[in-house]
Amino acid sequence: MIELKSLACGFDGKVILQNINLNIKNHLSILGANGSGKSTLAKAICSLIEFDGEVFIDSTNTKELSLIDKAKTLSYIPAKLEIFDSFITVEEFVLLGRFPYKKNYFDYSEKDRKIASNTLEFLKISHLKENIVSSLSSGEQQLVLIAQALSQQSKIIIFDEPTANLDPHNSKIIAEHIKGLKEYHQIILITHDLHLASYVNNPVVFIKDKTTTLYENNFFNDDNLEELYDVKFNSLVAQYD
């Protein structure tokens, strides 16, 4: 369980979120308009940005966790792949997910390599393992990001706009993987894609005016969506079914 107490954060003197109090018992989708603070909230949960207040995971304050323990607990998947090495292969990139488990000054173990290999097989991208990551399509890169997160074996995986740069075919593939991973991980999904959010079928937190409202159910009805987004809706259907 993730618990947020009086969380507040912002950038350059601008308040983005304030006085956020949430109990995230299991899976969650985070929705809201552009600039409302969706990614900011996720990055605060992961301690990727500074924030006031407290974040607890299973009753442990994240500020008391080491970087290694945080990496074993949380994985954050950004919307777009950005790599520091233009020549890194898929296999090497996925192995980086095993870094929290690697002994200092030693190479990755056979166990690490097996986990990375199994993850590539699970996502059906083993045939790409020797490819340079930067040469892949957007859909393939998104699968590689997921593969690295899965090899990290963290309890919580946060997806930040996972289908933002994808065509409908690849969006469906990613949507199916996200929904399937709910069986093994706590999934937090940030998205503008209401079809994806409806398909994944998590409780929803909607961010507006620097604060959050939690919808355990009944979020995806026309009246509610029209009020929150100020546009006309007509029977939203999860297109990935």
C-alpha positions as CSV (number, residue, x, y, z in Angstrom):
1,M,0.0,0.0,0.0
2,I,1.1,3.5,-0.8
3,E,0.1,6.3,1.5
4,L,0.6,10.0,0.8
5,K,0.4,12.5,3.7
6,S,0.2,16.3,3.1
7,L,2.3,15.9,0.0
8,A,3.2,19.1,-1.8
9,C,5.6,19.9,-4.6
10,G,6.3,22.3,-7.5
11,F,8.9,23.8,-9.8
12,D,10.5,27.3,-10.0
13,G,8.4,28.6,-7.2
14,K,5.2,27.4,-8.8
15,V,3.0,25.1,-6.7
16,I,1.9,22.1,-8.8
17,L,0.3,19.9,-6.0
18,Q,-0.6,20.7,-2.5
19,N,-1.9,18.9,0.6
20,I,-2.3,15.6,-1.2
21,N,-3.6,12.8,1.1
22,L,-4.1,9.4,-0.5
23,N,-4.2,5.8,0.4
24,I,-3.4,3.7,-2.7
25,K,-4.3,0.2,-1.6
26,N,-3.7,-1.5,-4.9
27,H,-3.8,-0.5,-8.6
28,L,-4.5,3.1,-9.7
29,S,-4.9,5.2,-12.8
30,I,-3.9,8.9,-12.6
31,L,-5.9,11.2,-14.9
32,G,-6.1,15.0,-15.4
33,A,-5.6,17.8,-17.9
34,N,-2.2,18.7,-19.4
35,G,0.0,20.3,-16.7
36,S,-2.2,19.2,-13.9
37,G,0.6,17.3,-12.1
38,K,0.1,13.7,-13.1
39,S,3.8,12.9,-13.8
40,T,4.8,15.2,-10.9
41,L,2.7,13.1,-8.5
42,A,4.3,9.8,-9.8
43,K,7.8,11.2,-9.6
44,A,7.2,12.3,-6.0
45,I,6.0,8.8,-5.2
46,C,9.3,7.5,-6.7
47,S,11.4,10.2,-4.9
48,L,12.6,11.4,-8.4
49,I,11.8,15.0,-7.3
50,E,11.9,16.8,-4.1
51,F,8.6,17.2,-2.2
52,D,7.2,18.3,1.1
53,G,5.1,15.8,3.2
54,E,5.5,12.1,3.4
55,V,5.2,9.0,1.2
56,F,4.9,5.6,2.8
57,I,5.1,2.3,1.1
58,D,3.9,-0.6,3.3
59,S,4.2,1.7,6.3
60,T,7.9,2.6,5.5
61,N,8.7,6.3,4.8
62,T,10.4,6.4,1.4
63,K,12.8,9.0,2.7
64,E,14.3,6.3,5.0
65,L,14.9,3.9,2.1
66,S,18.2,3.5,0.4
67,L,18.4,4.0,-3.4
68,I,18.9,0.3,-3.8
69,D,15.8,-0.5,-1.7
70,K,13.8,2.1,-3.6
71,A,14.8,0.5,-6.9
72,K,13.7,-2.9,-5.6
73,T,10.4,-1.5,-4.6
74,L,9.5,0.9,-7.4
75,S,10.0,1.0,-11.2
76,Y,9.2,4.1,-13.2
77,I,8.6,3.8,-16.9
78,P,8.7,7.1,-18.8
79,A,6.7,8.0,-21.8
80,K,9.7,8.0,-24.1
81,L,13.0,6.2,-24.0
82,E,16.0,8.4,-23.4
83,I,19.4,6.6,-23.4
84,F,22.9,7.7,-22.5
85,D,24.6,5.2,-24.7
86,S,23.7,5.4,-28.4
87,F,25.1,1.9,-29.0
88,I,23.6,-0.1,-26.1
89,T,21.8,-3.3,-27.2
90,V,18.4,-4.4,-26.0
91,E,19.9,-7.2,-23.9
92,E,22.3,-4.8,-22.2
93,F,19.6,-2.2,-21.6
94,V,17.3,-4.8,-20.0
95,L,20.1,-6.1,-17.8
96,L,20.4,-2.6,-16.3
97,G,17.2,-3.5,-14.5
98,R,19.3,-6.0,-12.5
99,F,21.7,-3.3,-11.3
100,P,20.1,-3.1,-7.8
101,Y,20.9,-6.8,-7.3
102,K,24.5,-6.8,-8.7
103,K,27.5,-7.0,-6.4
104,N,29.9,-4.0,-6.6
105,Y,32.7,-4.5,-9.1
106,F,31.3,-7.8,-10.3
107,D,29.6,-8.5,-13.6
108,Y,25.9,-9.5,-13.8
109,S,25.3,-13.1,-12.6
110,E,23.9,-15.9,-14.5
111,K,20.7,-15.4,-12.5
112,D,20.5,-11.8,-13.7
113,R,21.1,-12.8,-17.3
114,K,18.4,-15.5,-17.0
115,I,15.9,-13.1,-15.6
116,A,16.6,-10.6,-18.4
117,S,16.3,-13.4,-21.0
118,N,13.1,-14.7,-19.6
119,T,11.6,-11.2,-19.6
120,L,12.4,-10.7,-23.2
121,E,10.8,-14.0,-24.0
122,F,7.7,-13.1,-21.9
123,L,7.3,-9.9,-23.9
124,K,8.0,-11.8,-27.2
125,I,11.0,-9.6,-28.1
126,S,13.9,-12.0,-27.7
127,H,14.6,-11.6,-31.4
128,L,15.6,-8.0,-30.7
129,K,18.1,-8.7,-28.0
130,E,21.2,-7.9,-30.1
131,N,19.6,-4.9,-31.8
132,I,20.8,-1.4,-30.9
133,V,18.0,0.2,-28.8
134,S,18.1,3.5,-30.6
135,S,17.4,1.7,-33.9
136,L,14.0,0.3,-32.7
137,S,10.5,1.6,-33.4
138,S,8.6,3.5,-30.8
139,G,6.5,0.4,-30.0
140,E,9.5,-1.8,-29.7
141,Q,11.3,0.8,-27.4
142,Q,8.2,0.9,-25.2
143,L,8.4,-2.9,-24.8
144,V,12.1,-2.7,-24.0
145,L,11.3,-0.2,-21.3
146,I,8.8,-2.6,-19.8
147,A,11.3,-5.4,-20.1
148,Q,13.8,-3.5,-18.1
149,A,11.2,-2.7,-15.4
150,L,10.1,-6.3,-15.2
151,S,13.7,-7.5,-14.8
152,Q,14.0,-5.1,-11.9
153,Q,11.4,-7.2,-10.2
154,S,9.9,-4.3,-8.2
155,K,6.6,-4.7,-6.5
156,I,5.2,-1.4,-7.9
157,I,5.5,-0.4,-11.6
158,I,4.5,3.2,-12.7
159,F,3.7,3.7,-16.3
160,D,3.8,7.3,-17.4
161,E,1.9,7.8,-20.7
162,P,2.9,4.4,-22.1
163,T,0.9,4.8,-25.4
164,A,1.5,8.5,-26.0
165,N,3.7,7.9,-29.1
166,L,2.2,4.7,-30.4
167,D,-0.1,3.7,-33.2
168,P,-3.4,1.8,-32.4
169,H,-1.8,-1.6,-33.0
170,N,1.1,-1.1,-30.6
171,S,-1.1,0.7,-28.1
172,K,-3.2,-2.4,-27.9
173,I,-0.1,-4.6,-27.3
174,I,1.0,-2.3,-24.5
175,A,-2.5,-2.1,-23.0
176,E,-2.8,-5.9,-22.9
177,H,0.6,-6.2,-21.2
178,I,-0.3,-3.6,-18.6
179,K,-3.6,-5.3,-17.8
180,G,-1.9,-8.7,-17.5
181,L,0.8,-7.4,-15.2
182,K,-1.8,-6.4,-12.6
183,E,-1.7,-10.1,-11.6
184,Y,1.9,-9.8,-10.5
185,H,2.6,-6.2,-9.6
186,Q,0.9,-3.1,-8.2
187,I,0.3,-1.0,-11.3
188,I,0.0,2.8,-11.4
189,L,-1.0,4.2,-14.8
190,I,-0.7,7.8,-15.9
191,T,-2.5,8.5,-19.1
192,H,-4.6,10.9,-21.3
193,D,-6.0,7.8,-23.1
194,L,-9.4,7.3,-21.5
195,H,-9.9,4.1,-23.6
196,L,-6.7,2.7,-22.1
197,A,-7.7,3.7,-18.5
198,S,-11.1,2.2,-19.0
199,Y,-9.6,-1.0,-20.3
200,V,-7.1,-1.4,-17.5
201,N,-10.0,-0.8,-15.1
202,N,-8.2,0.6,-12.1
203,P,-9.6,3.0,-9.5
204,V,-9.0,6.6,-10.7
205,V,-7.4,9.6,-9.1
206,F,-8.3,12.8,-11.0
207,I,-6.0,15.8,-10.5
208,K,-7.5,19.3,-10.8
209,D,-6.7,22.6,-9.2
210,K,-3.6,21.2,-7.4
211,T,-5.5,18.5,-5.6
212,T,-6.8,15.0,-6.1
213,T,-10.2,13.2,-6.0
214,L,-10.3,9.4,-5.7
215,Y,-12.9,7.4,-7.6
216,E,-13.0,3.8,-6.5
217,N,-15.6,3.1,-9.2
218,N,-18.1,4.7,-11.6
219,F,-15.6,7.2,-13.0
220,F,-16.2,6.3,-16.7
221,N,-19.7,7.7,-17.1
222,D,-20.6,10.5,-19.5
223,D,-21.9,12.9,-16.9
224,N,-18.8,12.6,-14.8
225,L,-16.4,12.9,-17.7
226,E,-18.2,15.9,-19.1
227,E,-18.0,17.7,-15.8
228,L,-14.3,17.0,-15.3
229,Y,-13.1,17.6,-18.9
230,D,-15.6,20.2,-20.0
231,V,-16.3,18.4,-23.3
232,K,-19.2,16.3,-24.6
233,F,-18.9,12.5,-24.2
234,N,-21.0,9.7,-25.7
235,S,-20.6,6.3,-24.1
236,L,-16.9,5.8,-23.7
237,V,-16.0,2.2,-24.7
238,A,-12.7,0.5,-24.0
239,Q,-11.4,0.0,-27.6
240,Y,-8.8,-2.6,-26.6
241,D,-11.4,-5.3,-25.8
